[in-house]
Amino acid sequence: MEKKKKEADAKPGIGAWFKSLEAEFKKIIWPDRTSLIRQSVAVIASAVSLGFLIALLDAIIKFGFGFIIK
């Protein structure tokens, strides 16, 4: 009885870990070229838009503080 408990508590080896990792990688559904390009363009456009918005707000706040301080 005690032998079975020790076998159940034993950690699987590194080989089992790599096999499960390989099995998980086989489950991944990679996007096709067109959807990858479309999603990449969307991410880049939103990042540039957000950067522009932050720069604009920074300029407005900087102008407002400059107006108040002078």
N, CA and C atoms as a LAMMPS dump frame, in Angstrom:
ITEM: TIMESTEP
0
ITEM: NUMBER OF ATOMS
210
ITEM: BOX BOUNDS ff ff ff
-5.0000000000000000e+02 5.0000000000000000e+02
-5.0000000000000000e+02 5.0000000000000000e+02
-5.0000000000000000e+02 5.0000000000000000e+02
ITEM: ATOMS id mol type element x y z
1 1 1 N 0.828 -1.201 0
2 1 2 C 0 0 0
3 1 3 C 0.863 1.251 0
4 2 1 N 1.92 1.225 0.787
5 2 2 C 2.775 2.4 0.887
6 2 3 C 3.544 2.639 -0.407
7 3 1 N 3.865 1.569 -1.135
8 3 2 C 4.572 1.691 -2.398
9 3 3 C 3.717 2.431 -3.432
10 4 1 N 2.434 2.116 -3.465
11 4 2 C 1.532 2.766 -4.405
12 4 3 C 1.424 4.255 -4.109
13 5 1 N 1.414 4.605 -2.844
14 5 2 C 1.312 6.009 -2.458
15 5 3 C 2.565 6.763 -2.896
16 6 1 N 3.734 6.167 -2.751
17 6 2 C 4.971 6.817 -3.157
18 6 3 C 5.007 6.994 -4.678
19 7 1 N 4.522 6.024 -5.42
20 7 2 C 4.494 6.138 -6.872
21 7 3 C 3.547 7.241 -7.312
22 8 1 N 2.439 7.399 -6.616
23 8 2 C 1.474 8.437 -6.96
24 8 3 C 2.019 9.816 -6.615
25 9 1 N 2.808 9.916 -5.553
26 9 2 C 3.365 11.2 -5.14
27 9 3 C 4.599 11.593 -5.942
28 10 1 N 5.19 10.653 -6.652
29 10 2 C 6.416 10.937 -7.393
30 10 3 C 6.122 11.905 -8.532
31 11 1 N 7.047 12.834 -8.75
32 11 2 C 6.892 13.801 -9.83
33 11 3 C 7.297 13.147 -11.147
34 12 1 N 6.592 13.502 -12.22
35 12 2 C 6.987 12.957 -13.513
36 12 3 C 8.335 13.537 -13.932
37 13 1 N 9.05 12.815 -14.742
38 13 2 C 10.378 13.243 -15.158
39 13 3 C 10.339 14.353 -16.19
40 14 1 N 11.527 14.814 -16.546
41 14 2 C 11.644 15.903 -17.513
42 14 3 C 11.164 15.462 -18.894
43 15 1 N 11.319 14.182 -19.213
44 15 2 C 10.839 13.668 -20.503
45 15 3 C 9.332 13.774 -20.623
46 16 1 N 8.628 13.472 -19.546
47 16 2 C 7.166 13.581 -19.559
48 16 3 C 6.74 15.036 -19.702
49 17 1 N 7.511 15.914 -19.089
50 17 2 C 7.188 17.342 -19.185
51 17 3 C 7.314 17.822 -20.631
52 18 1 N 8.399 17.397 -21.313
53 18 2 C 8.577 17.789 -22.708
54 18 3 C 7.518 17.172 -23.609
55 19 1 N 7.097 15.959 -23.314
56 19 2 C 6.04 15.333 -24.116
57 19 3 C 4.724 16.08 -23.964
58 20 1 N 4.405 16.496 -22.733
59 20 2 C 3.167 17.251 -22.536
60 20 3 C 3.275 18.635 -23.167
61 21 1 N 4.464 19.209 -23.153
62 21 2 C 4.673 20.501 -23.8
63 21 3 C 4.474 20.378 -25.309
64 22 1 N 5.004 19.319 -25.889
65 22 2 C 4.837 19.079 -27.317
66 22 3 C 3.363 18.876 -27.662
67 23 1 N 2.647 18.161 -26.802
68 23 2 C 1.213 17.94 -27.038
69 23 3 C 0.442 19.261 -26.991
70 24 1 N 0.816 20.141 -26.071
71 24 2 C 0.147 21.442 -25.981
72 24 3 C 0.455 22.303 -27.207
73 25 1 N 1.682 22.257 -27.696
74 25 2 C 2.028 23.021 -28.884
75 25 3 C 1.284 22.519 -30.109
76 26 1 N 0.971 21.244 -30.166
77 26 2 C 0.211 20.706 -31.299
78 26 3 C -1.236 21.19 -31.283
79 27 1 N -1.729 21.612 -30.131
80 27 2 C -3.1 22.111 -30.017
81 27 3 C -3.24 23.553 -30.499
82 28 1 N -2.129 24.268 -30.637
83 28 2 C -2.179 25.669 -31.034
84 28 3 C -2.637 25.781 -32.482
85 29 1 N -3.568 26.675 -32.72
86 29 2 C -4.026 26.96 -34.071
87 29 3 C -3.392 28.283 -34.487
88 30 1 N -2.412 28.211 -35.367
89 30 2 C -1.7 29.408 -35.794
90 30 3 C -2.533 30.148 -36.831
91 31 1 N -2.52 31.484 -36.81
92 31 2 C -3.322 32.245 -37.777
93 31 3 C -2.714 32.174 -39.18
94 32 1 N -3.579 32.347 -40.168
95 32 2 C -3.064 32.386 -41.538
96 32 3 C -2.454 33.763 -41.816
97 33 1 N -1.819 33.893 -42.949
98 33 2 C -1.057 35.107 -43.259
99 33 3 C -1.925 36.364 -43.279
100 34 1 N -3.103 36.277 -43.888
101 34 2 C -3.944 37.477 -44.016
102 34 3 C -4.456 37.96 -42.668
103 35 1 N -4.894 37.038 -41.815
104 35 2 C -5.387 37.474 -40.512
105 35 3 C -4.242 37.971 -39.634
106 36 1 N -3.054 37.382 -39.79
107 36 2 C -1.895 37.859 -39.037
108 36 3 C -1.542 39.281 -39.44
109 37 1 N -1.548 39.557 -40.731
110 37 2 C -1.246 40.91 -41.208
111 37 3 C -2.324 41.883 -40.742
112 38 1 N -3.584 41.485 -40.851
113 38 2 C -4.692 42.35 -40.449
114 38 3 C -4.627 42.683 -38.959
115 39 1 N -4.354 41.693 -38.138
116 39 2 C -4.273 41.925 -36.702
117 39 3 C -3.045 42.746 -36.335
118 40 1 N -1.941 42.525 -37.032
119 40 2 C -0.733 43.309 -36.77
120 40 3 C -0.947 44.777 -37.117
121 41 1 N -1.603 45.037 -38.237
122 41 2 C -1.909 46.42 -38.628
123 41 3 C -2.829 47.063 -37.599
124 42 1 N -3.796 46.328 -37.108
125 42 2 C -4.718 46.871 -36.101
126 42 3 C -3.975 47.222 -34.811
127 43 1 N -3.056 46.367 -34.392
128 43 2 C -2.291 46.631 -33.17
129 43 3 C -1.389 47.846 -33.355
130 44 1 N -0.706 47.924 -34.486
131 44 2 C 0.186 49.059 -34.742
132 44 3 C -0.608 50.362 -34.832
133 45 1 N -1.745 50.336 -35.52
134 45 2 C -2.572 51.539 -35.659
135 45 3 C -3.109 52 -34.307
136 46 1 N -3.544 51.068 -33.481
137 46 2 C -4.058 51.469 -32.175
138 46 3 C -2.935 51.984 -31.283
139 47 1 N -1.738 51.412 -31.384
140 47 2 C -0.609 51.898 -30.581
141 47 3 C -0.202 53.307 -31.002
142 48 1 N -0.165 53.55 -32.32
143 48 2 C 0.178 54.89 -32.804
144 48 3 C -0.9 55.89 -32.404
145 49 1 N -2.166 55.51 -32.528
146 49 2 C -3.267 56.401 -32.138
147 49 3 C -3.21 56.734 -30.653
148 50 1 N -2.975 55.731 -29.831
149 50 2 C -2.888 55.961 -28.396
150 50 3 C -1.685 56.843 -28.059
151 51 1 N -0.559 56.614 -28.727
152 51 2 C 0.619 57.456 -28.512
153 51 3 C 0.35 58.894 -28.896
154 52 1 N -0.34 59.092 -30.023
155 52 2 C -0.694 60.452 -30.441
156 52 3 C -1.633 61.11 -29.436
157 53 1 N -2.602 60.362 -28.944
158 53 2 C -3.546 60.902 -27.961
159 53 3 C -2.825 61.288 -26.667
160 54 1 N -1.925 60.464 -26.204
161 54 2 C -1.173 60.769 -24.984
162 54 3 C -0.287 61.992 -25.194
163 55 1 N 0.362 62.086 -26.365
164 55 2 C 1.2 63.252 -26.661
165 55 3 C 0.362 64.525 -26.719
166 56 1 N -0.821 64.434 -27.297
167 56 2 C -1.717 65.594 -27.369
168 56 3 C -2.17 66.028 -25.978
169 57 1 N -2.578 65.075 -25.153
170 57 2 C -2.98 65.414 -23.78
171 57 3 C -1.817 65.999 -22.978
172 58 1 N -0.623 65.468 -23.195
173 58 2 C 0.559 65.989 -22.509
174 58 3 C 0.819 67.437 -22.916
175 59 1 N 0.698 67.738 -24.205
176 59 2 C 0.909 69.099 -24.68
177 59 3 C -0.135 70.054 -24.114
178 60 1 N -1.381 69.604 -24.059
179 60 2 C -2.447 70.445 -23.505
180 60 3 C -2.211 70.711 -22.024
181 61 1 N -1.863 69.689 -21.278
182 61 2 C -1.608 69.853 -19.841
183 61 3 C -0.392 70.745 -19.617
184 62 1 N 0.656 70.551 -20.427
185 62 2 C 1.862 71.375 -20.306
186 62 3 C 1.543 72.837 -20.596
187 63 1 N 0.74 73.075 -21.636
188 63 2 C 0.327 74.455 -21.969
189 63 3 C -0.509 75.041 -20.833
190 64 1 N -1.413 74.236 -20.263
191 64 2 C -2.249 74.726 -19.165
192 64 3 C -1.448 75.102 -17.942
193 65 1 N -0.476 74.274 -17.564
194 65 2 C 0.363 74.601 -16.422
195 65 3 C 1.253 75.808 -16.706
196 66 1 N 1.728 75.905 -17.94
197 66 2 C 2.535 77.076 -18.33
198 66 3 C 1.728 78.35 -18.272
199 67 1 N 0.472 78.277 -18.646
200 67 2 C -0.403 79.427 -18.605
201 67 3 C -0.703 79.84 -17.161
202 68 1 N -0.878 78.87 -16.282
203 68 2 C -1.195 79.144 -14.87
204 68 3 C 0.026 79.718 -14.141
205 69 1 N 1.186 79.147 -14.398
206 69 2 C 2.399 79.528 -13.653
207 69 3 C 2.874 80.913 -14.06
208 70 1 N 2.779 81.279 -15.354
209 70 2 C 3.292 82.589 -15.792
210 70 3 C 2.378 83.691 -15.466
